Amino acid sequence: MIEWETLNKEGMSLYMQGHPDRAVVVAIKALQVAEQAGPDHQNVAVSLNNLADLYRSQEQYTQAEPLYKRSLAINEKALGPDHPDVAIVLHNLAALYTAQGKYKLAEPLYIRSLAIDEKALGPDHPDVATSLNNFAGLYRIQGQYAQAEPLYKRSLEIWEKAFGPNHPDVASGLHTLAFLYDSQGQHSQAEPLYKRSLAIREKALGPDHPDVALVLHNLARLYKIQGQYAQAEPLFKRSLSILYKALGPAHPQVGMSLHNLAEFYYTQGQYTQAEWPYRHSLEIKEKSLSSDHPEVITILNKLCEIYYIQGEYTQAETLCKRLLAIHEKSLGQDHPNVATSLENLAQIYRKTGREKEGEQLEKQATEIRSIKQ
């Protein structure tokens, strides 16, 4: 038991430090230790859920799903179908399906998880507020804002009643409600909620907490959308600095923050400033995502374009060739994305005096586009 608990703590620590691959190794070891007490032991269910959470955080959904399902089966058998621990796994499996865009699979799981919590804990329990908040997120992602808003508001009311107006959970409720309004372009309603959430988190958690960084980022993004670049830039930078310090330089959230800062500069045509955060974001994402992952491809495309615009054709050519190889391998040689990569590479060849090579690539691209997809 002590070894299992120690491994769980170590795995969580590694993940928070930005070492998800090492965290998975430790979580697998924890599962093996738990299984020594029997395949249906309660610790096995916990370890399965924890390992699935790690896979889900790295977008390794195929590995996560069967672990959640096995954890759920153990809990339902040992604790009964209406136990709060069953609700936890149902909620996490729903989050997995949401991340995969399988919204029809996610919704009944959220509904069942919420019903269990309301029955077992009462309608005004903080855990019910958490279920409501995440269920609302499912509706928000689908653009079903009318269904999401009352759930967000109810969760916020529960947290305020349970903890008072200055609790971190209240800050979370304010933040998600602000994001809902933000998603609808209702910036005047979103901004004060973001600011109140930020003030609570800075006071309750300290100015360098990752949750503070999240609000800073979304407030910066709001200002960016409104063209208030002078207000946005220092918030993007502070958010990145907090995450870098708290989570380490290789953490996925740092990669996301770098990418967003790069996009901020890119949209303003500040390509020199955008290059560095794009490159470092790419380094982080390549460690946790596949080479043909859409996020990796997006950054490669942006860097290729930046180098081309700046006349750095050698760097642009290297990246364009890499993109071409990725598209050919993952999509097939007759895919339109392959044609686009060939056309981009052809432009570089023409700029560097290789007219014949460029012409040949353009001919290949034309042949691909003539094929009925």
C-alpha positions as CSV (number, residue, x, y, z in Angstrom):
1,M,0.0,0.0,0.0
2,I,2.8,2.4,0.9
3,E,4.7,1.6,-2.3
4,W,1.5,2.2,-4.3
5,E,0.8,5.5,-2.7
6,T,4.4,6.6,-3.2
7,L,4.2,5.7,-6.9
8,N,1.0,7.7,-7.3
9,K,2.5,10.8,-5.8
10,E,5.6,10.4,-7.9
11,G,3.6,10.1,-11.1
12,M,1.6,13.2,-10.3
13,S,4.7,15.1,-9.5
14,L,6.4,14.1,-12.8
15,Y,3.3,15.2,-14.8
16,M,3.2,18.6,-13.1
17,Q,6.9,19.1,-13.8
18,G,6.2,18.6,-17.5
19,H,7.4,14.9,-17.9
20,P,4.2,13.1,-19.0
21,D,6.1,10.2,-20.6
22,R,7.9,9.4,-17.3
23,A,4.7,9.9,-15.4
24,V,3.1,7.2,-17.6
25,V,5.9,4.8,-16.7
26,V,5.4,5.3,-13.0
27,A,1.6,5.1,-13.3
28,I,2.0,1.7,-15.1
29,K,4.2,0.5,-12.2
30,A,1.6,1.7,-9.7
31,L,-1.0,-0.3,-11.6
32,Q,1.1,-3.4,-11.5
33,V,1.6,-3.0,-7.7
34,A,-2.1,-2.5,-7.2
35,E,-2.9,-5.6,-9.3
36,Q,-0.9,-7.7,-6.8
37,A,-3.9,-7.4,-4.5
38,G,-6.2,-8.8,-7.2
39,P,-7.5,-7.6,-10.5
40,D,-10.6,-6.1,-9.0
41,H,-9.1,-4.4,-6.0
42,Q,-10.2,-0.8,-5.5
43,N,-6.6,0.5,-5.9
44,V,-6.6,-1.1,-9.4
45,A,-9.6,1.0,-10.3
46,V,-7.9,4.2,-9.0
47,S,-4.6,3.4,-10.9
48,L,-6.5,2.6,-14.1
49,N,-8.3,6.0,-13.9
50,N,-5.0,7.8,-13.2
51,L,-3.2,6.2,-16.1
52,A,-6.1,6.9,-18.4
53,D,-6.0,10.6,-17.3
54,L,-2.3,10.7,-18.3
55,Y,-3.0,9.2,-21.7
56,R,-6.0,11.6,-22.2
57,S,-3.8,14.6,-21.3
58,Q,-1.4,13.6,-24.1
59,E,-4.3,13.0,-26.5
60,Q,-3.6,9.2,-26.6
61,Y,-7.3,8.5,-26.5
62,T,-7.1,4.9,-27.8
63,Q,-5.0,3.9,-24.8
64,A,-7.1,5.8,-22.4
65,E,-10.6,4.5,-23.2
66,P,-10.3,0.8,-22.2
67,L,-8.6,1.8,-19.0
68,Y,-11.5,4.1,-18.0
69,K,-14.0,1.4,-19.0
70,R,-12.2,-1.2,-16.9
71,S,-12.0,1.2,-13.9
72,L,-15.7,1.9,-14.3
73,A,-16.5,-1.8,-14.3
74,I,-14.5,-2.5,-11.1
75,N,-16.1,0.5,-9.3
76,E,-19.7,-0.5,-10.4
77,K,-19.2,-4.1,-9.2
78,A,-17.5,-3.2,-5.9
79,L,-19.3,0.0,-4.9
80,G,-22.6,-0.2,-6.8
81,P,-23.8,1.9,-9.8
82,D,-24.7,5.0,-7.8
83,H,-21.4,5.6,-5.8
84,P,-19.6,8.9,-6.2
85,D,-16.4,7.1,-7.3
86,V,-18.4,5.7,-10.2
87,A,-19.5,9.2,-11.1
88,I,-15.8,10.3,-11.2
89,V,-14.9,7.7,-13.8
90,L,-18.1,8.4,-15.8
91,H,-17.1,12.1,-15.8
92,N,-13.6,11.4,-17.0
93,L,-14.8,9.1,-19.7
94,A,-17.2,11.8,-20.8
95,A,-14.3,14.2,-20.9
96,L,-12.4,11.8,-23.1
97,Y,-15.3,11.5,-25.6
98,T,-15.7,15.3,-25.5
99,A,-12.0,15.7,-26.5
100,Q,-12.5,13.3,-29.4
101,G,-15.6,15.2,-30.6
102,K,-17.8,12.2,-29.7
103,Y,-20.4,14.4,-28.1
104,K,-23.3,12.0,-28.3
105,L,-21.3,9.5,-26.3
106,A,-20.2,12.1,-23.8
107,E,-23.6,13.6,-23.0
108,P,-25.3,10.6,-21.3
109,L,-22.2,10.0,-19.2
110,Y,-22.2,13.6,-18.0
111,I,-26.0,13.3,-17.2
112,R,-25.5,10.0,-15.3
113,S,-22.5,11.4,-13.4
114,L,-24.4,14.5,-12.4
115,A,-27.5,12.4,-11.3
116,I,-25.3,10.2,-9.1
117,D,-23.6,13.2,-7.5
118,E,-27.0,15.0,-6.9
119,K,-28.5,11.9,-5.3
120,A,-25.5,10.9,-3.2
121,L,-24.3,14.4,-2.2
122,G,-27.3,16.7,-2.5
123,P,-28.1,19.3,-5.2
124,D,-25.9,22.1,-3.5
125,H,-22.7,20.1,-3.0
126,P,-19.5,21.5,-4.5
127,D,-18.9,18.3,-6.5
128,V,-22.3,18.8,-8.1
129,A,-21.1,22.3,-9.2
130,T,-18.1,20.7,-10.8
131,S,-20.2,18.2,-12.7
132,L,-22.5,21.0,-13.8
133,N,-19.6,23.2,-14.9
134,N,-18.0,20.5,-17.0
135,F,-21.4,19.4,-18.5
136,A,-21.9,23.0,-19.5
137,G,-18.5,22.9,-21.3
138,L,-19.8,20.1,-23.5
139,Y,-22.7,22.3,-24.6
140,R,-20.4,25.3,-25.1
141,I,-18.0,23.4,-27.4
142,Q,-21.0,22.5,-29.6
143,G,-22.1,26.1,-29.7
144,Q,-25.2,25.3,-27.6
145,Y,-24.8,28.4,-25.6
146,A,-28.4,28.7,-24.3
147,Q,-28.1,25.2,-22.7
148,A,-24.7,26.0,-21.3
149,E,-25.4,29.3,-19.6
150,P,-27.8,28.2,-16.9
151,L,-25.5,25.3,-16.0
152,Y,-22.6,27.6,-15.6
153,K,-24.6,30.0,-13.5
154,R,-26.0,27.3,-11.3
155,S,-22.5,25.9,-10.6
156,L,-21.2,29.4,-9.8
157,E,-24.1,30.0,-7.4
158,I,-23.4,26.7,-5.6
159,W,-19.7,27.5,-5.2
160,E,-20.4,31.0,-3.9
161,K,-22.9,29.7,-1.4
162,A,-20.6,26.9,-0.2
163,F,-17.3,28.8,-0.1
164,G,-18.0,32.5,-0.2
165,P,-17.2,35.0,-3.0
166,N,-13.4,34.8,-2.9
167,H,-12.8,31.1,-3.2
168,P,-10.7,29.6,-6.0
169,D,-13.7,27.5,-7.2
170,V,-15.7,30.6,-7.5
171,A,-12.9,32.0,-9.6
172,S,-13.2,28.9,-11.8
173,G,-16.9,29.5,-12.2
174,L,-16.4,33.1,-13.1
175,H,-13.7,32.1,-15.6
176,T,-15.8,29.5,-17.4
177,L,-18.8,31.8,-17.6
178,A,-16.6,34.6,-18.9
179,F,-15.3,32.2,-21.6
180,L,-18.9,31.3,-22.6
181,Y,-19.6,35.0,-23.2
182,D,-16.2,35.5,-24.9
183,S,-17.1,32.6,-27.2
184,Q,-20.2,34.5,-28.3
185,G,-18.4,37.7,-28.9
186,Q,-20.0,39.3,-25.8
187,H,-16.7,40.8,-24.7
188,S,-18.2,43.5,-22.5
189,Q,-19.8,40.8,-20.3
190,A,-16.7,38.6,-20.4
191,E,-14.1,41.1,-19.4
192,P,-15.3,42.0,-15.8
193,L,-15.8,38.3,-15.1
194,Y,-12.2,37.5,-16.2
195,K,-10.9,40.4,-14.1
196,R,-12.8,39.2,-11.0
197,S,-11.6,35.7,-11.5
198,L,-8.0,36.9,-11.9
199,A,-8.2,39.0,-8.7
200,I,-9.5,36.0,-6.7
201,R,-6.9,33.6,-8.0
202,E,-4.0,36.0,-7.5
203,K,-5.1,36.6,-3.9
204,A,-6.0,33.0,-3.0
205,L,-3.3,31.1,-5.0
206,G,-0.5,33.7,-5.4
207,P,0.5,35.7,-8.5
208,D,2.6,32.8,-10.0
209,H,0.1,30.0,-10.0
210,P,-0.7,28.2,-13.3
211,D,-4.5,29.0,-12.8
212,V,-3.6,32.7,-12.8
213,A,-1.8,32.1,-16.1
214,L,-4.9,30.6,-17.6
215,V,-7.0,33.7,-16.8
216,L,-4.2,36.0,-18.0
217,H,-4.1,34.1,-21.3
218,N,-7.8,34.3,-22.0
219,L,-8.0,38.0,-21.0
220,A,-5.1,38.6,-23.3
221,R,-6.9,36.8,-26.1
222,L,-10.0,38.9,-25.5
223,Y,-7.9,42.1,-25.9
224,K,-6.3,40.6,-29.0
225,I,-9.6,39.9,-30.7
226,Q,-10.6,43.5,-30.0
227,G,-7.4,44.8,-31.5
228,Q,-6.1,46.1,-28.1
229,Y,-2.6,44.7,-28.7
230,A,-0.9,46.9,-26.2
231,Q,-3.1,45.5,-23.4
232,A,-2.8,41.9,-24.7
233,E,1.0,41.5,-25.1
234,P,2.1,41.9,-21.5
235,L,-0.6,39.5,-20.4
236,F,0.5,36.8,-22.9
237,K,4.1,37.2,-21.8
238,R,3.2,37.1,-18.1
239,S,1.1,34.0,-18.6
240,L,4.0,32.3,-20.4
241,S,6.5,33.3,-17.7
242,I,4.3,31.8,-15.0
243,L,3.8,28.5,-16.7
244,Y,7.5,28.2,-17.6
245,K,8.5,28.8,-14.0
246,A,5.8,26.6,-12.5
247,L,5.7,23.7,-14.9
248,G,9.1,23.6,-16.5
249,P,10.2,24.4,-20.1
250,A,9.0,21.2,-21.6
251,H,5.4,21.1,-20.3
252,P,2.6,20.9,-22.9
253,Q,0.9,23.9,-21.4
254,V,4.1,25.9,-21.9
255,G,4.0,24.7,-25.6
256,M,0.5,25.9,-25.9
257,S,1.3,29.3,-24.4
258,L,4.3,29.7,-26.7
259,H,2.1,28.9,-29.7
260,N,-0.4,31.5,-28.7
261,L,2.2,34.2,-28.2
262,A,3.6,33.3,-31.7
263,E,0.1,33.6,-33.2
264,F,-0.3,37.0,-31.5
265,Y,2.9,38.3,-33.3
266,Y,2.1,36.5,-36.5
267,T,-1.4,38.1,-36.9
268,Q,0.3,41.5,-36.7
269,G,2.9,40.6,-39.2
270,Q,5.7,40.7,-36.6
271,Y,7.4,37.6,-38.1
272,T,10.8,38.0,-36.3
273,Q,9.1,38.0,-32.9
274,A,6.9,35.1,-33.9
275,E,9.7,32.8,-35.0
276,W,11.2,32.0,-31.6
277,P,8.0,31.0,-29.8
278,Y,6.9,29.0,-32.8
279,R,10.2,27.0,-32.8
280,H,10.1,26.3,-29.1
281,S,6.4,25.4,-29.2
282,L,7.3,22.9,-32.0
283,E,10.1,21.3,-29.9
284,I,7.7,20.7,-27.0
285,K,4.8,19.4,-29.1
286,E,7.1,17.0,-31.1
287,K,7.9,15.3,-27.8
288,S,4.3,14.4,-26.9
289,L,2.5,14.4,-30.3
290,S,3.0,12.4,-33.5
291,S,4.9,14.0,-36.4
292,D,1.7,14.2,-38.4
293,H,-0.4,15.7,-35.6
294,P,-2.4,18.7,-36.8
295,E,-0.8,21.0,-34.2
296,V,2.7,20.0,-35.4
297,I,1.7,20.5,-39.1
298,T,0.2,24.0,-38.3
299,I,3.4,25.2,-36.7
300,L,5.6,23.8,-39.5
301,N,3.4,25.6,-42.0
302,K,3.7,28.9,-40.2
303,L,7.5,28.6,-39.8
304,C,7.9,27.8,-43.5
305,E,5.8,30.8,-44.4
306,I,7.8,33.1,-42.0
307,Y,11.1,31.9,-43.4
308,Y,9.9,32.4,-47.0
309,I,8.6,35.9,-46.3
310,Q,11.9,36.8,-44.6
311,G,13.9,35.5,-47.6
312,E,15.4,32.7,-45.5
313,Y,14.9,30.1,-48.2
314,T,17.2,27.4,-46.9
315,Q,15.2,27.1,-43.7
316,A,11.9,27.4,-45.6
317,E,13.0,24.6,-48.0
318,T,13.9,22.2,-45.2
319,L,10.5,22.6,-43.5
320,C,8.6,22.5,-46.7
321,K,10.3,19.2,-47.6
322,R,9.5,17.8,-44.2
323,L,5.8,18.8,-44.6
324,L,5.7,17.2,-48.0
325,A,7.1,13.9,-46.5
326,I,4.6,14.0,-43.7
327,H,1.6,14.6,-46.0
328,E,2.7,11.9,-48.5
329,K,3.1,9.3,-45.6
330,S,0.0,10.1,-43.7
331,L,-2.4,11.1,-46.5
332,G,-1.1,9.4,-49.7
333,Q,0.7,10.9,-52.7
334,D,-2.5,12.0,-54.4
335,H,-3.9,14.1,-51.6
336,P,-4.6,17.9,-52.1
337,N,-2.4,18.7,-49.2
338,V,0.5,17.0,-51.0
339,A,-0.2,19.3,-54.0
340,T,-0.1,22.3,-51.7
341,S,3.2,21.3,-50.3
342,L,4.6,20.8,-53.8
343,E,3.4,24.2,-54.9
344,N,5.0,25.8,-51.8
345,L,8.3,24.1,-52.5
346,A,8.1,25.1,-56.2
347,Q,7.9,28.8,-55.1
348,I,11.1,28.4,-53.1
349,Y,12.8,26.7,-56.0
350,R,11.8,29.6,-58.3
351,K,13.0,32.2,-55.8
352,T,16.4,30.4,-55.6
353,G,16.9,30.2,-59.4
354,R,15.8,26.6,-59.9
355,E,13.1,27.2,-62.4
356,K,13.1,23.7,-64.0
357,E,12.8,22.0,-60.6
358,G,10.0,24.4,-59.6
359,E,8.2,23.8,-62.9
360,Q,8.3,20.0,-62.4
361,L,6.8,20.3,-58.9
362,E,4.0,22.5,-60.2
363,K,3.3,20.0,-62.9
364,Q,3.0,17.2,-60.2
365,A,0.7,19.4,-58.1
366,T,-1.6,20.1,-61.2
367,E,-1.8,16.3,-61.9
368,I,-2.8,15.7,-58.3
369,R,-5.5,18.3,-58.4
370,S,-6.9,16.9,-61.6
371,I,-7.6,13.6,-59.8
372,K,-11.2,13.3,-58.5
373,Q,-10.9,13.0,-54.7
